[in-house]
């Protein structure tokens, strides 16, 4: 449905990523999936379920804003981490 990918590259050798996605799951519930980690490494993931799209969108905005306060930024030219 909607995906936002943020990257952070400070003094670290490998850049970090933070991904937030809003999507329907198999049970027709709206979920917000968050993934984060070091590019090329094993990342972490967390899924939260919400009752409606508005609540899910508000939660995704909160997660995205928290990541941006920690130094993550959008990079439209970057490759999506696998």
Chimera marker file (.cmm) of the C-alpha trace (Angstrom):
<marker_set name="trace">
<marker id="1" x="0.000" y="0.000" z="0.000" r="1" g="1" b="0" radius="0.5"/>
<marker id="2" x="2.342" y="2.760" z="1.226" r="1" g="1" b="0" radius="0.5"/>
<marker id="3" x="6.081" y="2.469" z="1.857" r="1" g="1" b="0" radius="0.5"/>
<marker id="4" x="8.584" y="4.950" z="3.284" r="1" g="1" b="0" radius="0.5"/>
<marker id="5" x="12.292" y="4.083" z="3.322" r="1" g="1" b="0" radius="0.5"/>
<marker id="6" x="14.768" y="6.200" z="5.267" r="1" g="1" b="0" radius="0.5"/>
<marker id="7" x="18.575" y="5.970" z="5.326" r="1" g="1" b="0" radius="0.5"/>
<marker id="8" x="21.246" y="7.190" z="7.724" r="1" g="1" b="0" radius="0.5"/>
<marker id="9" x="24.909" y="7.484" z="6.845" r="1" g="1" b="0" radius="0.5"/>
<marker id="10" x="27.041" y="9.190" z="9.442" r="1" g="1" b="0" radius="0.5"/>
<marker id="11" x="30.521" y="8.032" z="10.373" r="1" g="1" b="0" radius="0.5"/>
<marker id="12" x="29.628" y="4.390" z="10.065" r="1" g="1" b="0" radius="0.5"/>
<marker id="13" x="31.135" y="2.311" z="7.306" r="1" g="1" b="0" radius="0.5"/>
<marker id="14" x="27.824" y="0.763" z="6.307" r="1" g="1" b="0" radius="0.5"/>
<marker id="15" x="24.649" y="2.815" z="6.030" r="1" g="1" b="0" radius="0.5"/>
<marker id="16" x="21.578" y="2.020" z="8.096" r="1" g="1" b="0" radius="0.5"/>
<marker id="17" x="17.970" y="1.857" z="6.897" r="1" g="1" b="0" radius="0.5"/>
<marker id="18" x="14.505" y="2.178" z="8.437" r="1" g="1" b="0" radius="0.5"/>
<marker id="19" x="11.453" y="1.052" z="6.458" r="1" g="1" b="0" radius="0.5"/>
<marker id="20" x="7.790" y="1.652" z="7.323" r="1" g="1" b="0" radius="0.5"/>
<marker id="21" x="5.013" y="-0.010" z="5.294" r="1" g="1" b="0" radius="0.5"/>
<marker id="22" x="1.224" y="0.084" z="5.613" r="1" g="1" b="0" radius="0.5"/>
<marker id="23" x="-0.547" y="-2.949" z="4.119" r="1" g="1" b="0" radius="0.5"/>
<marker id="24" x="-3.442" y="-5.353" z="4.535" r="1" g="1" b="0" radius="0.5"/>
<marker id="25" x="-2.556" y="-8.759" z="5.940" r="1" g="1" b="0" radius="0.5"/>
<marker id="26" x="-4.131" y="-12.136" z="5.102" r="1" g="1" b="0" radius="0.5"/>
<marker id="27" x="-6.931" y="-11.579" z="7.614" r="1" g="1" b="0" radius="0.5"/>
<marker id="28" x="-7.920" y="-8.262" z="5.977" r="1" g="1" b="0" radius="0.5"/>
<marker id="29" x="-6.532" y="-6.269" z="8.917" r="1" g="1" b="0" radius="0.5"/>
<marker id="30" x="-4.392" y="-3.186" z="8.411" r="1" g="1" b="0" radius="0.5"/>
<marker id="31" x="-0.815" y="-3.643" z="9.562" r="1" g="1" b="0" radius="0.5"/>
<marker id="32" x="2.170" y="-1.338" z="9.902" r="1" g="1" b="0" radius="0.5"/>
<marker id="33" x="5.414" y="-3.209" z="9.289" r="1" g="1" b="0" radius="0.5"/>
<marker id="34" x="8.707" y="-1.684" z="10.405" r="1" g="1" b="0" radius="0.5"/>
<marker id="35" x="12.119" y="-2.995" z="9.354" r="1" g="1" b="0" radius="0.5"/>
<marker id="36" x="15.493" y="-1.586" z="10.356" r="1" g="1" b="0" radius="0.5"/>
<marker id="37" x="19.140" y="-2.536" z="10.318" r="1" g="1" b="0" radius="0.5"/>
<marker id="38" x="22.462" y="-2.195" z="8.559" r="1" g="1" b="0" radius="0.5"/>
<marker id="39" x="22.428" y="-2.424" z="4.775" r="1" g="1" b="0" radius="0.5"/>
<marker id="40" x="23.671" y="-5.861" z="3.769" r="1" g="1" b="0" radius="0.5"/>
<marker id="41" x="23.181" y="-7.270" z="7.259" r="1" g="1" b="0" radius="0.5"/>
<marker id="42" x="20.451" y="-9.093" z="9.098" r="1" g="1" b="0" radius="0.5"/>
<marker id="43" x="17.792" y="-6.570" z="10.029" r="1" g="1" b="0" radius="0.5"/>
<marker id="44" x="14.954" y="-6.587" z="12.509" r="1" g="1" b="0" radius="0.5"/>
<marker id="45" x="11.222" y="-6.328" z="11.897" r="1" g="1" b="0" radius="0.5"/>
<marker id="46" x="8.080" y="-5.578" z="13.863" r="1" g="1" b="0" radius="0.5"/>
<marker id="47" x="4.408" y="-5.668" z="12.804" r="1" g="1" b="0" radius="0.5"/>
<marker id="48" x="1.584" y="-3.786" z="14.532" r="1" g="1" b="0" radius="0.5"/>
<marker id="49" x="-2.113" y="-4.367" z="13.714" r="1" g="1" b="0" radius="0.5"/>
<marker id="50" x="-4.647" y="-1.501" z="13.626" r="1" g="1" b="0" radius="0.5"/>
<marker id="51" x="-8.431" y="-1.395" z="13.341" r="1" g="1" b="0" radius="0.5"/>
<marker id="52" x="-8.642" y="1.223" z="10.600" r="1" g="1" b="0" radius="0.5"/>
<marker id="53" x="-6.487" y="2.951" z="8.016" r="1" g="1" b="0" radius="0.5"/>
<marker id="54" x="-6.462" y="6.294" z="9.833" r="1" g="1" b="0" radius="0.5"/>
<marker id="55" x="-4.954" y="4.787" z="13.001" r="1" g="1" b="0" radius="0.5"/>
<marker id="56" x="-2.391" y="2.859" z="10.946" r="1" g="1" b="0" radius="0.5"/>
<marker id="57" x="-1.429" y="5.975" z="9.001" r="1" g="1" b="0" radius="0.5"/>
<marker id="58" x="-1.057" y="8.021" z="12.191" r="1" g="1" b="0" radius="0.5"/>
<marker id="59" x="1.142" y="5.316" z="13.736" r="1" g="1" b="0" radius="0.5"/>
<marker id="60" x="3.301" y="5.080" z="10.594" r="1" g="1" b="0" radius="0.5"/>
<marker id="61" x="3.785" y="8.859" z="10.663" r="1" g="1" b="0" radius="0.5"/>
<marker id="62" x="4.869" y="8.691" z="14.307" r="1" g="1" b="0" radius="0.5"/>
<marker id="63" x="7.380" y="5.902" z="13.563" r="1" g="1" b="0" radius="0.5"/>
<marker id="64" x="8.734" y="7.815" z="10.537" r="1" g="1" b="0" radius="0.5"/>
<marker id="65" x="9.077" y="11.069" z="12.481" r="1" g="1" b="0" radius="0.5"/>
<marker id="66" x="10.929" y="9.307" z="15.320" r="1" g="1" b="0" radius="0.5"/>
<marker id="67" x="13.400" y="7.841" z="12.834" r="1" g="1" b="0" radius="0.5"/>
<marker id="68" x="13.930" y="11.220" z="11.176" r="1" g="1" b="0" radius="0.5"/>
<marker id="69" x="14.680" y="12.784" z="14.581" r="1" g="1" b="0" radius="0.5"/>
<marker id="70" x="17.411" y="10.150" z="15.008" r="1" g="1" b="0" radius="0.5"/>
<marker id="71" x="19.119" y="11.235" z="11.794" r="1" g="1" b="0" radius="0.5"/>
<marker id="72" x="17.405" y="9.126" z="9.124" r="1" g="1" b="0" radius="0.5"/>
<marker id="73" x="16.447" y="10.892" z="5.891" r="1" g="1" b="0" radius="0.5"/>
<marker id="74" x="14.784" y="10.042" z="2.599" r="1" g="1" b="0" radius="0.5"/>
<marker id="75" x="17.045" y="9.105" z="-0.299" r="1" g="1" b="0" radius="0.5"/>
<marker id="76" x="15.079" y="8.486" z="-3.494" r="1" g="1" b="0" radius="0.5"/>
<marker id="77" x="18.169" y="7.455" z="-5.470" r="1" g="1" b="0" radius="0.5"/>
<marker id="78" x="19.327" y="4.765" z="-3.054" r="1" g="1" b="0" radius="0.5"/>
<marker id="79" x="18.919" y="1.048" z="-3.638" r="1" g="1" b="0" radius="0.5"/>
<marker id="80" x="16.336" y="-0.734" z="-1.484" r="1" g="1" b="0" radius="0.5"/>
<marker id="81" x="18.156" y="-3.054" z="0.943" r="1" g="1" b="0" radius="0.5"/>
<marker id="82" x="17.526" y="-6.772" z="0.517" r="1" g="1" b="0" radius="0.5"/>
<link id1="1" id2="2" r="1" g="1" b="0" radius="0.2"/>
<link id1="2" id2="3" r="1" g="1" b="0" radius="0.2"/>
<link id1="3" id2="4" r="1" g="1" b="0" radius="0.2"/>
<link id1="4" id2="5" r="1" g="1" b="0" radius="0.2"/>
<link id1="5" id2="6" r="1" g="1" b="0" radius="0.2"/>
<link id1="6" id2="7" r="1" g="1" b="0" radius="0.2"/>
<link id1="7" id2="8" r="1" g="1" b="0" radius="0.2"/>
<link id1="8" id2="9" r="1" g="1" b="0" radius="0.2"/>
<link id1="9" id2="10" r="1" g="1" b="0" radius="0.2"/>
<link id1="10" id2="11" r="1" g="1" b="0" radius="0.2"/>
<link id1="11" id2="12" r="1" g="1" b="0" radius="0.2"/>
<link id1="12" id2="13" r="1" g="1" b="0" radius="0.2"/>
<link id1="13" id2="14" r="1" g="1" b="0" radius="0.2"/>
<link id1="14" id2="15" r="1" g="1" b="0" radius="0.2"/>
<link id1="15" id2="16" r="1" g="1" b="0" radius="0.2"/>
<link id1="16" id2="17" r="1" g="1" b="0" radius="0.2"/>
<link id1="17" id2="18" r="1" g="1" b="0" radius="0.2"/>
<link id1="18" id2="19" r="1" g="1" b="0" radius="0.2"/>
<link id1="19" id2="20" r="1" g="1" b="0" radius="0.2"/>
<link id1="20" id2="21" r="1" g="1" b="0" radius="0.2"/>
<link id1="21" id2="22" r="1" g="1" b="0" radius="0.2"/>
<link id1="22" id2="23" r="1" g="1" b="0" radius="0.2"/>
<link id1="23" id2="24" r="1" g="1" b="0" radius="0.2"/>
<link id1="24" id2="25" r="1" g="1" b="0" radius="0.2"/>
<link id1="25" id2="26" r="1" g="1" b="0" radius="0.2"/>
<link id1="26" id2="27" r="1" g="1" b="0" radius="0.2"/>
<link id1="27" id2="28" r="1" g="1" b="0" radius="0.2"/>
<link id1="28" id2="29" r="1" g="1" b="0" radius="0.2"/>
<link id1="29" id2="30" r="1" g="1" b="0" radius="0.2"/>
<link id1="30" id2="31" r="1" g="1" b="0" radius="0.2"/>
<link id1="31" id2="32" r="1" g="1" b="0" radius="0.2"/>
<link id1="32" id2="33" r="1" g="1" b="0" radius="0.2"/>
<link id1="33" id2="34" r="1" g="1" b="0" radius="0.2"/>
<link id1="34" id2="35" r="1" g="1" b="0" radius="0.2"/>
<link id1="35" id2="36" r="1" g="1" b="0" radius="0.2"/>
<link id1="36" id2="37" r="1" g="1" b="0" radius="0.2"/>
<link id1="37" id2="38" r="1" g="1" b="0" radius="0.2"/>
<link id1="38" id2="39" r="1" g="1" b="0" radius="0.2"/>
<link id1="39" id2="40" r="1" g="1" b="0" radius="0.2"/>
<link id1="40" id2="41" r="1" g="1" b="0" radius="0.2"/>
<link id1="41" id2="42" r="1" g="1" b="0" radius="0.2"/>
<link id1="42" id2="43" r="1" g="1" b="0" radius="0.2"/>
<link id1="43" id2="44" r="1" g="1" b="0" radius="0.2"/>
<link id1="44" id2="45" r="1" g="1" b="0" radius="0.2"/>
<link id1="45" id2="46" r="1" g="1" b="0" radius="0.2"/>
<link id1="46" id2="47" r="1" g="1" b="0" radius="0.2"/>
<link id1="47" id2="48" r="1" g="1" b="0" radius="0.2"/>
<link id1="48" id2="49" r="1" g="1" b="0" radius="0.2"/>
<link id1="49" id2="50" r="1" g="1" b="0" radius="0.2"/>
<link id1="50" id2="51" r="1" g="1" b="0" radius="0.2"/>
<link id1="51" id2="52" r="1" g="1" b="0" radius="0.2"/>
<link id1="52" id2="53" r="1" g="1" b="0" radius="0.2"/>
<link id1="53" id2="54" r="1" g="1" b="0" radius="0.2"/>
<link id1="54" id2="55" r="1" g="1" b="0" radius="0.2"/>
<link id1="55" id2="56" r="1" g="1" b="0" radius="0.2"/>
<link id1="56" id2="57" r="1" g="1" b="0" radius="0.2"/>
<link id1="57" id2="58" r="1" g="1" b="0" radius="0.2"/>
<link id1="58" id2="59" r="1" g="1" b="0" radius="0.2"/>
<link id1="59" id2="60" r="1" g="1" b="0" radius="0.2"/>
<link id1="60" id2="61" r="1" g="1" b="0" radius="0.2"/>
<link id1="61" id2="62" r="1" g="1" b="0" radius="0.2"/>
<link id1="62" id2="63" r="1" g="1" b="0" radius="0.2"/>
<link id1="63" id2="64" r="1" g="1" b="0" radius="0.2"/>
<link id1="64" id2="65" r="1" g="1" b="0" radius="0.2"/>
<link id1="65" id2="66" r="1" g="1" b="0" radius="0.2"/>
<link id1="66" id2="67" r="1" g="1" b="0" radius="0.2"/>
<link id1="67" id2="68" r="1" g="1" b="0" radius="0.2"/>
<link id1="68" id2="69" r="1" g="1" b="0" radius="0.2"/>
<link id1="69" id2="70" r="1" g="1" b="0" radius="0.2"/>
<link id1="70" id2="71" r="1" g="1" b="0" radius="0.2"/>
<link id1="71" id2="72" r="1" g="1" b="0" radius="0.2"/>
<link id1="72" id2="73" r="1" g="1" b="0" radius="0.2"/>
<link id1="73" id2="74" r="1" g="1" b="0" radius="0.2"/>
<link id1="74" id2="75" r="1" g="1" b="0" radius="0.2"/>
<link id1="75" id2="76" r="1" g="1" b="0" radius="0.2"/>
<link id1="76" id2="77" r="1" g="1" b="0" radius="0.2"/>
<link id1="77" id2="78" r="1" g="1" b="0" radius="0.2"/>
<link id1="78" id2="79" r="1" g="1" b="0" radius="0.2"/>
<link id1="79" id2="80" r="1" g="1" b="0" radius="0.2"/>
<link id1="80" id2="81" r="1" g="1" b="0" radius="0.2"/>
<link id1="81" id2="82" r="1" g="1" b="0" radius="0.2"/>
</marker_set>
